[in-house]
Amino acid sequence: MKINVNNIIVSILKNQDKEIEKEILKRGIKKDNIEKISWLKRSIDSRKKSDIKFVYNVEVILKNEIDVKSLKNISLVKEERYLKREAKDINKKILIVGAGPAGLFAGLRLVEYGYKPIIIERGEDIDSRDKTVDNFVNTGVFNKESNIQFGEGGAGTYSDGKLNTRIRSEYIDKVFKEFVECGAQEEIMWDYKPHIGTDVLKVVIKNLRKKIISLGGKFYFKNKLEEIYLEDNKIVGALIKNDKDQLEKLEVENIILAVGHSARDTYRMLNKKGVFMENKPFAVGARIEHPRKDIDEMQYGKFANHKNLGAATYNFTYNNFDEERGVFSFCMCPGGVIVNAASEEGGSLVNGMSYSGRDGKFSNSALVVAIKENEFGDHLFSGMEFQERLERKTFELVKEYGALYQSVPDFLEGKLTEKEIESSYQMKKTPYDLNKFFPEVITRNMKMALRYWQKNYPLFVTERANLIAPETRTSAPVRITRDENGESLNVKGLYPIGEGAGYAGGIVSAGVDGLKIVDKVFTKIIEE
């Protein structure tokens, strides 16, 4: 018999397993009836800085059945039954474009059903990509096809490796279990804010690729989709530029389009081919960086640096109701670094990432302002072109691939930061008044949010806090619109998925989208 015991509160100073068992016994479960206790979720309650606690939900396997109706915060675990499926036609020729989370999990699901998909990725395999990225940071030599945005694992490979989506679902459980089997930390299964870290994620991605290959999938790196071929608005083939810079025509019946949110050339090609797309909201701003000790103290008080807590996280939001506009932190990287995330020649921007230990000197997060669809123009790519203008302007001001910086107090006062700042960002930094860089709607809202947060979190706005800009690639500025089955509205056989299609917002949601699309399109239910 399995039961869930919820809302177990334990001081971080005490032995966690012993205190959890004590609480279970207090609630009416006999010790000799307990076979096994497993953590389901652990979160941190840091509202009272003098007494920080962990809050647990656990699963308990009992030797003998009991009546749980009268027991507080205890419920019976109902065994979930999932639909059994099988492939519709394993001989279908399926091309997956993109080896980020959406493409990888679509590929995994297909090979598990017996399909033999071809997966192409414009960037390099993860080992080669890592060397290319390191060379870019150290020398400034840029590769437009393999960088922080493009390559095996997608943009999420160089991030904190956050897995924030954590509701019970067949698909979400599948993503987490595969990650653990491929080398991720087991604690992602129960941590309230699970993360892998870019160093471990690289190993996980490589192992996931090996698994797909072992089941019949084929990978081709440095292979880029140049064009799709249509007959009667149906996919019949694709034009690929291979790793030798040669063009190859590939006959396929279905294309699962799992490009990332930075595949601007692919968006433009699809638009020329008449694929239906639409504008969508996105967000733009800067990275805000603090010494990690400031954020740890802000969140944990005297318990900052406690061995049971690790680097502190935060998630801030501010709503400007007059404009119906939000300002928010995004992709927070505790103990992390800021990196150059360029993917186009002559354009520069930043992003953040963390390693699994989250033990760096600084913590950073995107601080971004919501941009409404068509806010900077009426045509399909007006949002994308706005991003491009900011990135090109940065390159022109820095005169190379680098970033702009300004201390937060100077930003609020509208003056140039004259001193050189200390930062995790390793490439060239140029001081600039960001009030003169961004449109007024962005700077005004950033200031409103910073002043609002400063009231409750004084350590968030100090002379040690700096803005590194710009952060432009929070999400895709367009959506490749699809129907309820995941198929393009006007091109048969084209299935846009993941972040680049505008249907996901992180590693887990992109992976789930890949799994779901395969089940919807390429399988049939054989047992409910």
N, C-alpha and C positions, 0 to 999 in steps of 0.2 A: 504494500500500500504506500502511495506517495502523497505527501501533504506539502502545502506551501505555508511557511510561517513568515509573516510580514512585519515590517516596522520594528525591527530589533535595533535598539539604540545602545551603542557601546562607546565609552570614552576612548579617544585615541591612545591614552596612557595605559590602558589595560590590555591583558592578553585576549585577543579577539576571539579565538576559537573557544576558550573556556567560558567567556562571557556570553557568547551566542548559545552554547549548550545550557548554561544556567537559565537563560531567558526562556528557552524551549521547555525546560522542566517546570518553570514557574507557570507556564500556560497550560499545564495539565498533561504533558507527555511524559511517560515513565522512561527512565534512563535505560532500563533493560529491554525496552521495546524499540530503541533506536538502532538501526542498522548502519545508516550513513547520512551525513549532513553535507550538502553541497551549496555553495553560494550561488545565488541567482543574480543578485544586483547589490552593489555597494555604492552609496553616495556619501557626500560629506556635508554635514550641517555645521557651517562656520558662522552662523548668525551671532552667536555669543562667543567672542574672541577669547574669553578666558576659559572656555570649556567646550572645545571643538569635539564633535562626535562623528562617528560613522553610523550610517543607517543601513541595515541589511534586510534583504528579502532572501530567504533560504528555502531549499527543497530538502525535505526529510523523508528518507525511506524507512518505513516501519516494518518490523517483523510480523506484527499482528494488526488486524484492522481495528479501528476505533471509530466512535461517533464524534464527528468534529463540529456538529451543529452548535453546541453550547460553548465552544472554545473561541476565545477572542483572537482576532487576526490570524486565524488558521483556516485554510480551505483545502478541499480535496483536489488533487491534481487530476484533471480529466485528460485521458490519453487522446491526443489529437490524431484524427485520421485525415490523411491527405489523398487527393485524387491520384489514382494511378493512370499513367499515360504511356503511350507508345508512339513511335515515329509514324508519320503519314506516308512518307516516301523517302527512304534513305538515299535514293539515287539522285535527288535534286542537287543541282550545282549551285552552291551557296558561297558567296564571297562576303567576308566580313572586312570592313575598312576601318582600321584603328584597333590598336592593342592596349587601350586603356581599360579600366574596370568593366565598362559596358561591353566592349568587344570581347574581352577575355571570358567573362561569364556567359555571354551568348555562345562563344565557341565551346566552352566546357559543357554547357547544357546540350548542345548539338551532338558532340562526340559521345556523350553518355547515352544518347538515344540511337547511336549508330551512324550518324551523318559523318561526312568527311569534308568539313568546310576548309576553305582557303582563307587565311587571315593575313592581310597585308598591313604594314605599318610604314609610314613615310620616314620615320626616324630609325635609330639604331637599336639593337638589342641592348639590354640594360647595362652590361659590362662596358660595351663600346661607348654607349651614351654617357656613362659616368665619366669616362676619360675625356670625352668631348666637352662636357660641362665644366670639368676641372680646368681644362685648357683655356676655355673661354674666360673663366674667372681670373686665371693667372696671367693670360697674355692678351685678352680682348679679341682673339681670333674667333669669329662668329660663324656658326653653321646654321643656316636658316631651316634646315630639315631635321636637325637633331639638337635639342636644347632643353631648357626647363619645361617647355610646353609639349614638344613632340618627341616621341620615342616610346619604347616598350614601357608599359605601366601608365602612360599618360601623364598629365600635369600633376596628378595626385601623388606620383612617386616622389616628387620633391616638394613635400608639404609636411605637416605634422602627422599625416597618416591617421587623421581623425575618423572615427566610425560612430558618429553621434546618433544615427538612427538606431533605435533599439526597442521597437515594438515587437510583440510576438507575431511571427509570420513564417510560413514555410520558406519563403525566399530569403528573408533576412537571416534566419537560422542557417540556411545553406551557405550564405556568404561568409558568415563568421566561422562556421565549422571548416570550410575550405581554407580560410586564412590560417587557422590554427594548424591544420594538417600540413600546410605548406610552410610552416615555420614561425608563425606569429605567436606572441605571448598568450598563454592560456587565460590570463586575467582579462582579456578583451571580452570573454564570455560573460563576465559578471560586473566589470567596472561600469559605473554610471556614465562616465565620459571616456570610453575606450579609445586608445590610440595605439598605433604600431610604431611610428617613427620611420623616417626615411631610410635609415640604415637597414632596419629589419625588413621594411617593405620591399626593398630591392631583392632580397633573398626570396621573399614570398612570391613575388611576381615571376621570378625565374623558375621557381618550382611549379607554379601554376602552368606556365608555358610547357614545361617538360611533361606534365600530366596530360595536357591536351594533345601533345604530339604522340604520347604513348597510346592514346586511344584513337588515333587516326587523323588528327588535325594537322594542317601544314601551315608553317609560318614563313613569311617572306619579308625581311626587314629592308629598309632603304628602297621600298616599293611604294610609289605614290599614285593615288587615283587622279588621273588627268581629265577623264571624261566618262560619262555614262552613255550607252547606246540604247535608244528606244525605238520600238516599233508599235504603232497604235497605242502610245502612252504606256508601254510595258517594257520592263527591263529585258534586254536580250544580250547585253555584254558590257564590258568596261575596258577603257584604255588605261594601261598602267605604264608608268615610267619605272623601269626596273633599276637594280643596283648598279647596272652598267650604263645608265642614262639612255637606254634603248626603250622604244615604245613597243608595247605588246598589247594585242587585242585578246581579251579573255572572254569566252562565251560563258555566260552565267544566266540563271533564271531568276535569282534573288540576290539582292545586295542588302546586307544589314549594315547601315551607315552609322558607325560608332566614332565619328571624328570628334575631336574636342572643341571647346568653345573658342579656340584660337585659329581654327582652320578657315581663315577668311577667304583664301583663294578657292577653297571647295564651295563655300557659300556662293561665291560669284559664278562659279561654273554651273552649279545647280540652278541658279536663277536664269542663266542664259538658256538652259535646257527646258525652262518652263516649270520646274518643280515648285509647287505652291509653298510659300514661306510667309511669315508675318513678323512684324516688330514685337519685341517684348521688353519689359522693364529690366534694368540691370542696376549696377551701382558703381560709383567711382569715388576715389579719395586718395588716401596715403596710408603708409604703414606708420603706426605709432609705436615707439620703442622706449622701454624703460630698463634700468638695471633690474635684474630678476629679484634682487633682495627687496626692492621697493614694492613690487607686486606681491611677493610672498608676505611681506609685513602688512600690506593693505588688506589682504584676504584672511590671513591667519594670525595676525597680531604677534603675541609672544611665542606662538607655536611655529613661526616661520622657521624653515629648515628642519622641522621635526622629521625623523627618519620615516615615519608612517605616512607622511603627507606628500612629499615630493614638491615639485614646482607648482605654484598656484596658477589657476586659470581664472578667467573672468568672461562674462558675456553681457555687454552693455547695450542698451537700446534707448533711443530718444525719439519721441514722436512730435513732429511739428504739425499740430492738428490744423493750423490755419492753411497750410499748403498741402495737407494730406500727404506728408512726406516723412519717411523714416531715416534716421541716422543710426548706425549700428557698428559694433565690432564684429569682425568676421575672420574666420581661420586663425584663431588665437594660437600662438606658438610659444608656450612656456619654455624658458631655457633654450630658446631657438635662435635662428639667424635669419637675416634678411638677404635675399638673393636677387640677382638680376634675371628677369623672366622674359627677356626679349625673344621674339620668334620671327621678326621681320627686319630686314636690313634697314638701318637708318631710323629705327624706333627703339626706345628704351623704357623699361618699366620695372617694377619690383613686385616681389611676392615674399612669403615667409615659409620657413620649414623648421622642423625640430627633429633631433635624433631621439632614439628610444629612451635614452637616459634623461633627457630634458634637463641637462646639467650645465648648460651654457651660462655665460655671465649676464645675458640679456633676455628679456621676454618681449615679444612683439605681437601685434595684431593689425589687421586692416581696420582702418577707421573710415567708413565709406557712407556716402549719401545716395539715397535711392534716386534713380533717374527714370522718369516716366517715359513710356513709349512715345516716340515722335516729339520728344521735348526739344531736340536739336535739329529737327527737319522732318519733312513729311514722307520721304521715300523710304524704301525697305532698309537700306543700309545707312541711314542717317546716324543711328546710334554707333554703329561700327566705325564710321568715318570720324565721329567725334572722338572715339578712343584713339584712332590712328593719329589724329591731329595732336593730341596730348603727348603721345609717345614720340612723334617726330620732333615736337617742340623741345622735349626733354633732351633728346640726342643733340639737337642744335645748341642748346644752352650749355650742356656739359662738354660738347665737342667730341664725344665718344660714347660708348655704352657705359652709362653711369646713372646717377640718381641726383635729385635735388634734395636739400635738407633745410630744416628750420626748427629751432627749438619751439616747443609748444607755447611758452610765455611770449616769445617774439611773434609767433603767428597770431596770437590773440591781440597783440598790440600793433601789428602791421609793420614790423620793422625787420630788417635783415639781421640774421644771426652772424655776427662777425667772427666769433671764435670757431675753431675746428672742434667738432664734436667727436666723442668716442662712440663707436657703433660696431655692431656685428657685421655690417655691410662691408664687403672686402674690395669692391671696385671703386672707381672715382666718384667722389661726392662734391657737389657744387652748391654753395650757399645761395638761396634764392627766396624771395618773399612769395610764398605760395598764394597770397592774396592777389598777386598780379599774374599768377599762372593759371589757376582754375577760374571758371566762370563764377560770378558773384553768388549764384544760387548754391553752389557747393561750399564755398568758404563761409558764407553766412550761416548755413546749417551746421557745418562742422564746429563753428565757434559756439553756437547755441548749445550744442550737445556737450562740448567740453566744459562750458561754464556750469551746466546743469549737473554733470557728473562730479565736478570739482567740489560741490557742496557736500556730497556724501562721501567722497573718496579723495581727500586732499592730496594724497600721494600720487594720484593719477595726473595731476597738473602741477609739475614743479620744473625747475630749471634743468633737471636731469632727464626730462621727457622730451623726445625729439620726433619730428615727422620726417619720414623718408618717402619721397614721391617719384612718380605717381603709381597708384594701384588702380589699374584699369580693367583687369580681366577677372572680375569676381564671378561673372556668369556670361552666358551667350546673350548678345543683344538681339538675336533673332530666334525664331522657332520654326523648325521644318515641320509643318503641321501634318498630323496623322489622324487616322480614324480610330474607332474604339478597338480595332484589332491591331493597331500599331503600324498600319500601312499608310504610305503617303496618300494624301487626299486625291491626287490626280496622276500618280505614276504607280502602276501595278508592279509588284515585286520589289519595291523600294521600302525599306523599313528603317526610318531614322530613330536612333535611340541615344540615351545618355545625355551628358551635359551639353555636348555640341548641338544636339537636336532641340535642346531647350526643355528636356523632360527629366532632368536630375539635377541635384545640387550638392554632390559629394561622392565619395568613394562607394559607400554602401548603396545609396539610391541609384547610382549608375549601374552597379553590379546587379541589383535587383531588377532594373529595367531590362538588362540583357537577358536575364533568366526568364522573365515574364513574356518577353516578345517571342522567345522560342516556343514556350508552352502554348501561347495563343495561336501561333501561325503554323508551326511545324509538327505539332503532336495532336493526338486525339485521346479523349478520355476512354479508358477501358474498364475502370471500376471506380465507383464512388464510395 
